[in-house]
Amino acid sequence: MNGQHMKNEAIAVTNKVHWIGALDPTMRTFDVILKTPNGTTYNAYLVRGSEGVAVIDTVKAERADQFFTRLEAVARYHEITAIVLNHLEPDHSGALPELMRRAPQAKLYISDAAQLMLKALLNNNDIDYIPVTTNDSISLGDCTLRFLNTPYLHWPDTQCTYLVEEGVLFSGDVFGCHYCDELLFNDRVGDFRFSFEYYYNHIMRPFKAYVLSALELIEPLPIQLIAPTHGPILRDHPQHYVQHYRELSTPHLHLERDRDTKSMIIFYISSYGNTMHMAEAIRDGAAEVGGFRISLYDLEGGEVEPFIDLVEEADAILLGSPTINGDAVKPVWDLLSSFSKINVKGKVAGAFGSYGWTGEAVRMIDDRLRGLKMRVPLSGLRIKLIPSADELQDCHRFGQDIGNFLIGKPRAREIDMSQL
Amino acid sequence: MAKAKIKFADVNVTVTVPVGTRIIEISEKVGSYIAYNCREGDCGSCLFTVLEGAEHLSKPSAPEKATIFAHFQQILDGWRSANDMESLQAMILRENFAGKNCRLACQTQVFGDATVAPL
């Protein structure tokens, strides 16, 4: 569908709510990392109450014309009493300065965490706003907008706004996707599941714990319709999408009988078997500690995506790489470069590897792991060429130390900062 | 250069550091559970507790105290809205420690021996 066919009309969503957003069917890459084959929508909404009109979110600056034309079809600027921004990213705040210029009497409502961002995004210190959080609400006469503080979905500032009388959840980017169809509603646009899943995986997945916290606020609400800021408006079985978010965000291993048992994964790649032998000795050392699952995987035998699924569920991740041309090898970097797709912060981590001349790989991996805010209790273990019996003992001890660290019984150590 | 010993109780590691080193420069290198985010004293993620030797650490600045207070305030608000009085009372007790035993790892410098742990 092409947005130009739509004549910039506002679309009635419920009795009180109109969609006044913008279509962007030609956009292909979003935020550098996201692809979309049919563009996206920037959904903004207008809520008309008996004693006030609220605009919920705006659109990307480049699509502001569509937004203002649609707004003007259902309201006059002097009627607007409230502007709510659920998320300040430029694709939702782009038309805000102009909207505030046209409706200077309107009060702006943003989350607590949005306050500092607002100034940095608009480079204007003179904006008046009212910070709101969970259970705060504003009245538009016969309509009540209640706020839900739902941070890190996917920025610190994100919140949801609930229209109590009609059960409409203005969810921001939560439950959204980059999918553009002027038919707008989930029961009319066809199969958009691929886009919904893709969006969750790239935007929400690193913040699963925050999704679960937000669902605690969202699930008790008698939701009739979900109005996200991108993609189809979810009026058909909206609860289905809420349930789906819970399924996607719940750790898989927590559903199993052994839910409290921790997991360690040792990944390695090896050209002559030396790093592999190190991996096996580390595994044996860790196994001696016991009390947690240990899995050993050769990176050569698999693809990044399933490995990332494993990393997401694991409590400790060790990575072994030889050094080739002064660097860790590409499959290791491929895996490491995908760690930011999930939340690895606070997981226990470590590096090891055999090398021929200089052995830079292990320290590079250590730095990357620390840079990702993983907890690296021991400096990586490097062994020149073929590990001797003594060196395999070092590997064994390395595995033991990491294992003891993982189960909360770290060996006492005294070190000088220069050794770190 | 004068040295001091800082112990991270959660990971059982004692590190000898040059006087003036910030806690976060060490905590992240020994795998301590002390979390961090902004490293600028704004976010409150790197709160930790001083178990021994508070007098050997740099004094908290006004912005550090403000960040710690804001962090506690936020938790307090959450519990108040959830009507969780028991946690609220526990929180008030802990809040009294803010700026004394609770500090930000990205702001606190080591001037003498001390023992610290995640909050």
Interface residues (C-beta under 8 A of the other chain):
Chain A: D112 T133 T134 N135 K345 G346 V348 R370 K373 R375 V376 P377 L378 F405 P410 R411 A412 R413 E414 I415 D416 M417 L420
Chain B: V11 N12 V13 T14 V15 T16 V17 P18 T21 I26 E28 K29 V30 G31 S32 Y33 A35 Y36 Q74 D77 S81
